[in-house]
Amino acid sequence: MEKVILTSDSTCDLTEEILSEYGIKLCPIAILLGTDVYHDTVDVNADNVLEYVKKTGNLPKTSATSVEEYKDFFRQFAEEGYSVIHFCISSKSSSCFEHAKEAATNFENVYVVDSYCLSSAQGMEIVRAAELLKTGMGAKEVYDEITSTIDKIQLSFVVDTLDFLHKGGRCSSTALIMSKMLRIHPVISTKDGALCVKKKYMGNMKRSLAQYVTDLAKEYKNYDKTLCYVTHSPSDKELVEYVISLVKENFSFDKIVETFAGSTVTSHCGYNTIGVIFYNK
């Protein structure tokens, strides 16, 4: 019987409980805080990122996992007789996928998935793969099924301020000033694997989040009710609980899980970044 293990870049932002439940193994992304190198989920987290930015005024940098690092990572499972399905952060955001694909050519049964997303949306793809494996599907079958439905996942999140995006060169000083004056909160989404601004809301964050969830419910009528993630960077507890309550009011998910955006998302978007993730049919 084929033994299959699911692995992922640490950018999948799944909770320890979910990782443990499905036996998912992580390949940590390198995070650079100045000249110091750390590894996501191992010795650095989202709170450390915010603390570093507050202290220095600079953003962390991320470093894509190298081909050799992926080889070493895959080898430990291949030597134990596992087929591996590995999930990478979107190829539009990092060269991790390219490096992992090259590393996989050194093994017989390593399948590399370009998640075309990041954070818990990437994680949701992994959980779906785990559920498919439970039905008796093999690694190649699961890989084919997952890659054929990548475009069905809905990933978006509301950003409280543009300060982090500005520091990262993703918005101009003029846009930053105007956003503060008009209290603008952009919705960041993915299009063909690339992050883009989908909408902009005006007013306080609570009002913007209410409009965000309402608009999602209007746009996605035929959604998969199995699972929804409400994902957030370090955020005001009240706002997170408010979004969860709104999702319950506007949708009929069987299960709503709170997940936490890690170092990568937090370094780009900052405090109070909150999103809703699910599969559309």
C-alpha positions in Angstrom: 0.0 0.0 0.0 1.3 3.4 -1.0 2.4 5.6 2.0 1.7 9.3 1.3 2.8 12.3 3.4 1.7 15.9 3.0 4.3 18.6 3.3 4.2 22.3 2.8 6.2 25.6 2.9 5.6 27.1 6.4 3.5 29.8 4.7 0.3 27.6 4.9 -0.5 29.1 8.3 -2.3 26.0 9.7 -2.7 25.6 13.4 -0.7 23.0 15.4 -3.9 21.0 15.9 -4.5 20.7 12.2 -0.9 19.9 11.4 -0.9 17.2 14.0 -4.3 15.8 13.0 -3.2 15.2 9.4 0.6 14.6 10.0 1.5 17.5 7.8 5.2 18.4 7.9 6.5 22.0 7.3 9.6 23.3 5.4 10.3 26.6 7.1 10.8 29.8 5.1 13.8 31.9 6.1 12.9 35.3 7.6 15.6 38.0 7.8 15.3 40.5 10.6 18.1 42.9 9.6 21.2 40.7 9.3 19.8 38.0 11.6 18.3 34.9 9.9 15.4 33.1 11.5 13.0 30.3 10.3 9.3 30.8 10.1 7.4 28.7 12.7 10.7 27.6 14.3 12.2 30.6 15.9 10.2 33.6 14.6 6.5 34.3 14.4 4.1 37.2 13.5 4.4 38.9 16.9 8.2 39.0 16.5 7.7 40.6 13.1 5.5 43.4 14.5 8.0 43.9 17.3 10.9 44.2 14.9 9.1 46.7 12.7 8.0 48.8 15.7 11.6 48.9 17.0 13.4 49.5 13.7 10.9 50.9 11.3 12.1 48.4 8.7 10.3 45.4 7.3 11.7 41.9 7.5 12.7 40.1 4.3 12.0 36.6 3.2 14.4 34.2 1.5 13.1 31.4 -0.8 14.1 27.9 0.2 17.0 26.7 -2.0 17.0 23.7 -4.2 19.5 21.9 -1.9 17.3 22.6 1.1 14.3 21.2 -0.6 16.4 18.1 -1.6 17.3 17.5 2.0 13.7 18.1 3.1 12.2 15.6 0.6 15.0 13.0 1.1 14.0 12.3 4.7 10.6 11.2 3.6 11.6 9.4 0.4 14.1 7.3 2.3 11.3 6.1 4.6 9.3 5.0 1.5 6.8 7.9 1.3 5.3 9.5 -1.7 5.3 13.2 -1.0 2.8 15.9 -2.0 4.4 19.3 -1.3 2.5 22.6 -1.3 4.3 25.8 -2.2 3.4 29.4 -1.7 2.2 30.9 -5.0 4.8 31.0 -7.7 3.8 34.6 -8.3 5.0 35.5 -4.8 8.2 33.5 -4.5 10.6 31.3 -6.3 10.0 28.5 -3.8 7.8 26.5 -6.3 10.5 26.7 -9.0 13.2 25.5 -6.5 11.0 22.7 -5.1 10.1 21.5 -8.6 13.8 21.2 -9.5 14.5 19.4 -6.2 11.7 17.0 -6.9 13.3 15.7 -10.1 15.8 13.8 -7.9 13.0 11.6 -6.5 10.5 9.2 -8.0 7.3 10.2 -6.1 7.5 13.8 -5.0 4.6 15.9 -6.4 4.9 19.7 -6.0 1.8 21.8 -6.0 1.8 25.5 -6.9 -0.9 26.6 -4.4 -1.4 29.8 -6.4 -2.2 31.4 -3.0 -0.7 31.8 0.5 -1.6 31.7 4.1 -4.5 29.5 5.2 -5.8 29.3 1.7 -2.7 27.2 0.9 -3.5 25.4 4.1 -7.1 24.7 3.0 -5.8 23.0 -0.1 -3.6 20.7 2.1 -6.5 19.8 4.3 -8.6 19.0 1.2 -5.8 16.7 0.0 -5.7 15.0 3.4 -9.4 14.3 3.2 -9.0 12.9 -0.3 -6.2 10.6 0.9 -8.7 9.2 3.5 -10.9 8.0 0.6 -8.1 5.7 -0.6 -6.8 7.9 -3.5 -3.1 7.6 -4.3 -0.6 10.5 -4.4 -0.8 11.1 -8.1 -4.7 11.1 -8.0 -4.8 13.6 -5.2 -2.2 15.8 -6.9 -4.3 15.8 -10.1 -7.5 16.6 -8.2 -6.0 19.4 -6.1 -4.3 21.1 -9.1 -7.5 21.0 -11.1 -9.5 22.9 -8.5 -6.9 25.5 -7.4 -8.9 28.3 -9.1 -11.9 27.5 -6.9 -10.5 28.8 -3.7 -11.6 32.2 -2.5 -8.8 34.0 -0.7 -9.1 37.7 0.4 -8.4 39.8 3.4 -9.0 43.3 4.6 -6.0 45.5 5.6 -6.4 48.0 8.4 -3.6 50.4 7.3 -1.3 50.8 4.4 1.8 51.4 6.5 3.3 48.0 5.9 2.4 47.9 2.2 4.1 51.4 1.9 7.2 50.3 3.7 7.4 47.3 1.3 7.1 49.6 -1.7 3.6 48.3 -2.6 1.9 51.7 -2.4 3.0 55.3 -2.8 3.3 57.9 -0.1 0.4 59.8 -1.7 -1.8 56.7 -1.4 -0.7 56.2 2.2 -1.6 59.8 3.1 -5.0 59.6 1.3 -5.8 56.3 3.0 -5.3 57.8 6.4 -7.3 60.9 5.6 -10.2 58.9 4.1 -9.9 55.9 6.3 -9.5 53.5 3.4 -9.2 49.8 4.0 -8.2 47.8 0.9 -9.3 44.2 0.2 -6.3 42.2 -1.0 -7.2 39.1 -3.2 -5.5 36.8 -5.6 -5.9 36.8 -9.4 -4.1 34.0 -11.3 -1.9 33.5 -8.2 -0.9 37.1 -7.9 -2.0 39.5 -5.1 -4.0 42.5 -6.1 -6.3 45.1 -4.7 -9.9 43.9 -5.3 -11.9 46.6 -3.5 -11.5 49.6 -1.2 -13.8 50.4 1.8 -14.1 53.7 3.6 -14.8 54.2 7.3 -13.7 52.5 10.4 -12.4 48.9 10.3 -15.5 47.4 11.8 -17.8 48.9 9.2 -15.4 47.9 6.4 -15.3 44.3 7.7 -19.1 44.2 7.7 -19.3 45.4 4.1 -16.5 42.9 3.2 -18.4 39.9 4.5 -21.7 41.1 3.0 -20.1 41.5 -0.4 -18.5 38.0 -0.2 -22.0 36.6 0.5 -23.4 38.4 -2.5 -20.6 37.4 -4.8 -20.3 33.7 -3.8 -23.7 32.1 -3.9 -22.6 28.6 -4.8 -19.9 27.9 -2.3 -18.7 24.7 -0.7 -20.2 24.6 2.8 -17.7 22.1 4.2 -15.2 24.5 5.7 -14.3 28.2 6.2 -11.2 29.7 7.7 -11.2 33.1 9.3 -7.6 34.0 9.2 -5.8 37.0 10.8 -2.5 38.5 11.7 -2.1 39.7 15.3 -5.4 41.6 15.6 -8.0 43.1 18.0 -9.9 40.1 19.4 -13.2 42.0 19.1 -12.7 42.5 15.4 -11.9 38.8 14.8 -14.9 37.7 16.8 -17.1 40.2 14.9 -16.0 38.7 11.5 -16.7 35.2 12.8 -20.2 36.2 13.8 -20.8 37.9 10.5 -19.7 34.8 8.6 -22.1 32.7 10.7 -24.9 35.1 9.8 -24.2 35.4 6.1 -23.1 31.8 5.3 -24.0 28.3 6.2 -20.6 26.6 6.7 -20.5 23.3 8.5 -17.3 24.3 10.2 -15.6 27.7 10.8 -12.0 27.6 12.0 -10.0 30.6 13.3 -6.4 30.4 11.9 -3.5 32.8 12.3 -1.5 34.5 9.6 2.2 33.9 10.1 5.4 35.9 9.6 5.0 36.2 5.8 1.5 37.8 5.6 2.2 39.9 8.7 5.4 41.3 7.4 3.6 42.6 4.3 0.2 43.7 5.8 0.7 44.4 9.5 -1.7 44.4 12.4 -5.4 43.9 12.1 -5.3 42.1 8.7 -8.4 39.8 8.6 -9.7 37.5 5.9 -12.2 34.8 5.0 -11.2 31.7 3.0 -13.4 29.0 1.5 -13.9 26.9 -1.7 -16.3 28.1 -4.3 -18.1 25.4 -6.3 
